[in-house]
């Protein structure tokens, strides 16, 4: 495949109609140029455009857990093309992270040394953080969970869990919140 593509070649490459290619080029939404009256597309620029679009559609996830192994499970379970996953190991670090970045979902462990998950959740609510909070706990009968439930998380996930459980949970949450 050449570095410079015609509309027909790009149509075949992207698996979309030539009409759509022309419309996107005319609207300036697709990196393109004209040679005479014909549209041309530099493959490298189109690939970057696609990657940028995929990144924009990716959900941002913050995992707050003092156990590195749990954090690693999230990173392994969530495809980097669909999810940007940041990991922090304390409530204080979570508050710092949300001051720099907006997240779609925050997976918040309840029982952490220092600033607990409940304390972190309260502070997130005070700061009017719009992220959907998912409580993660290995202590389903704890007072911390009862207190957290009063704050209104989206859901609770019980530990222990595995890669597939994380993946299914996140996919379900994404579908549920995008309706």
N, C-alpha and C positions, 0 to 999 in steps of 0.2 A: 504494500500500500504506500502510495506517495505521501510526502509530507504536506502537499497542498491537495485538497480534495474538492471535487465538484459537489453540487447539491445532491446529485444522485448517489455519488460515492458516500457522502456523509449520511444520507438517508439509510443506506445499507449498513453502514458502520454503527449508527445509533439505533437502528431498528424503529425508525419513525418515518412518517410520510414525507415526501419531497415538499409537499404543500406546507407542512408544518415547518420544515427547514427554511423555506422562503419567508414565511410569516415572521419567524424568530429573527431572521437576518434583517428584514425590513424594519422591524420594531427596535433593532439595535440590542436585542437580548442575547444574541448568539454572536461570538466573535467572528467577524467575516470582513471581506473586502470584495470589491468588484474589479474585474478585468473586462473592460468594455462593458457589455450589458450582462455579463455572467457573474454570479456570485461564486466566490472561492472561500475555502476555509482551511486554516492552518491547523493540522491535526493536533499539534502540541497545545495550541491555545484552546481548542475545543476540549481536550482532555482536562486541562486546568479548570475550565468553565464547569465541566461536569463534576469534578472533585469539589469545587467550591460550593456548588449546589447541594451536593450530598452532605457536606459539612454543615451547611445552613439548616438542613432538614434533621440532622442528628440531634437527639435529645441529650441534654447535659444532666449528668447524674453526679451527686456528691455522696460518697460513702463515709460515714462517721462511725468508726469502730476502733477500739484500742487493740484489737487482735489482728495483727498483720495477715494471718492466714485467712480470716474472713474477708478482709479487703482484697486479697489476691483472688479469692473465688469470684467476687464481683467483676474484677478486671478481666479474668479469663472467660467468664460467662457472657459478657456483653460485647458484642461485635463492635469494633472501633469505627466501622462505617455507619453504624446506626446510633451509637452512644459514645459520648465523650465522658469518661469516668475520671473524676478526681477523688482522691483518697486523703482523708485526714484522720488522725488518731486521738483527737480530743474535742470536747465541746468548744473550748476556746479557739482551736484551729478552725473549727467549722464556722464560727462566727466571723473569723477573719476571712475565710474563703468566700462567704456570701456577701461580704462587703466589697469584694473585687469582681465577683462573677454571679450571673443569674443562673439558677439551676431549675430544671423542670421537676426533678425528683431529688429528695434527700432521704437516704436510708440512714436512720439514726438509731444507734445502739443505745439502750437505756442505761445499762450498768457500765459506767466508765469511771476511772479514778478522777478525782477533782470535780470538774463541772459535769454533772450527770446528764444523761439524755433528756430528762425532764427539764432540768435547768436550761439546757440548750434550746429545747423546744419552746419554753416560755420566752426566752430572749428572741428567738426567731419570730414569734408572734408579736412581741413588742415592737420589733423592727419592721413589722408588716411585710415580711418575706412571703412572696406569693407561691413559692415552691410547694409541691405536694409532699407532705411528710409521711414517711412509712416507718413505723416503729419496728425495730428488730430486737428481739430479746430471747434469752434462754431461760427466762424466769417468768412463765406465764401466770403464776399466782402471786406475784410480788405487788407490794404497795406502789412501787414505781410505775408499774403498768397501769394500775387503777388511776393514779394521778395523771399519767400521760393520756389515758383515754378521755379524761375530762377536757383535755385541750383540743381534742378532735383531730387525730391523725387520719389520713386517708385509709390506712389499713395497718394490720400488725402481721409480721412474719416471725414465726417461731424458729429458733435455732434448736438443733442443728439442721442445716439444709445442704443441698448439693448444687452443682453447676446448673443442672436442668431445672431445678426448682427456682433458682434465681432468674434464669432466662424466661421461663414461663410466667413468673410473677411480673416481671418488668413488661413483657409483651402484653399481658392482660391489662396492666395499669395504663399502658400507652393507648391501647384500644378503648378502654373505658373512658379515659379523659379526652380522647379526640372526637367523641361523638357529640 
